[in-house]
Amino acid sequence: MIEIKNIEKSFGDSKVLKGISTIFETGKTNLIIGQSGSGKTVLLKSLLGIHTPEIGTISFDGRIYSELNADEKRALRTEIGMVFQGSALFDSMTVEENVGFPLKMFTNQSPKEIQERVDFVLNRVNLVNAHTKKPSEISGGMQKRVAIARAIVNNPKYLFCDEPNSGLDPKTAIVIDNLIHEITVEYNITTVINTHDMNSVMEIGEKIIFLKEGILAWEGSKKDIFKTDNEAIVDFVYSSNLFKKIRKAQNKEI
Amino acid sequence: MKNLIFKEIDDLIIGSLGIVAFISFFVGGVVSIQTALNLTNPLIPKYLIGFATRQSVILEFAPTFISIIMAGKMGSFITSSIGTMRVTEQIDALEVMGVNSLNYLVFPKIIALLLYPFVIGISMFLGVLGGWMAGVYGGFTSSDEFIMGLQTEFIPFHITYAFIKTFVFAIILATIPSYHGYYMKGGALEVGKASTVSFVWCSVAIILANYILTQLLLSK
């Protein structure tokens, strides 16, 4: 579980996060949504320790990040898996070298054990016959799978995903969403996903927080979205005609 | 880390040998021909061709001008490879994993470039060899005269001086491009700009370091 208490973050005069508090539960896919510039990425980077909030605390299962020493922070980071928007695979390495990288860096496993674990997670993300290929030789969807495999290879407790299905076709995007959800439940991980893809929200949004201009404007689940009267979230989610029609249909059913 | 260092040695040192050999050999030849063509006074001995080639190649061409060329080749490679990692969030990925990205990316390059004097040694040898071949086979001097020129007033400290300079240039070649790549911001266009800026600053640093070291080491 990750608990955020009243965090604030500014860049110069501009306050990007304005007193956000929430809890991301274990074994659930927690989504951060909001318009561009709403503070989603800053919140995610604050959770990752890349940005340091001026006020407030972030605790990982009771461990308050700002109170940890350097070694404890390093140890905590080995419990974190991250899927970047552009996958961020190392160009110079093959798929299996990318996936095995965290194990090579942070464990004392033998090359054979590393290979077995790499094969296992690559199978888990349904990626076969790409082990020796370079990231540039595989498709965007396959790159995302490799990024997910790399993120989970070291059995993380926390999984962060920054727009995991950006640049993917809708069908592949749903496959990636479902894969992240399955992994979250299967390994009982606290997963936080930064997205503005409404398909993801409807597919895997077990807990959703909506940011507007740095303020937590709404939180709930995908089911709650259909019932809420919160203007900010309704405006955002139903900005597309397709979702307006879905909401109308849902309301008629209710 | 060992594998990374070997990879950097392959990319930076071994990968530069071809171009260094090519340039050194032919520039050595040109220095020899130019010197020969400017010796119009019959009182000036022909062995001066070998002497001038040796002095030019060992004192300046191999250590300094090859380093400036390497600022373009190695420097651009280092800046663009690290800069691309920055742009594509690969450096963030390292940081999130808990890897010290600066150490991981820059340290192997500095260690690899400790072998840079080896490249310059080859450049010196091939420069002189090119001068000898151009001088002898171009009919400007005899082999004996050229070799005599190479041996005339040979000061062993000049070799030490050249390798001290080379070592300093190696540090410049490893650090300035790494800095420009690591701390760059923006996208693909900025990677290109960072490579250009890094080449300019590397060249400036090499020229200034060359002047200061020459003043310190050779002036009496």
Interface residues (C-beta under 8 A of the other chain):
Chain A: L48 G49 I50 R74 A75 R77 T78 I80 M82 F84 Q85 G86 A88 L89 F90 D91 S92 F101 P102 M105 F106 F160
Chain B: K7 T84 M85 T88 E89 Q90 D92 A93 E95 V96 M97 G98 V99
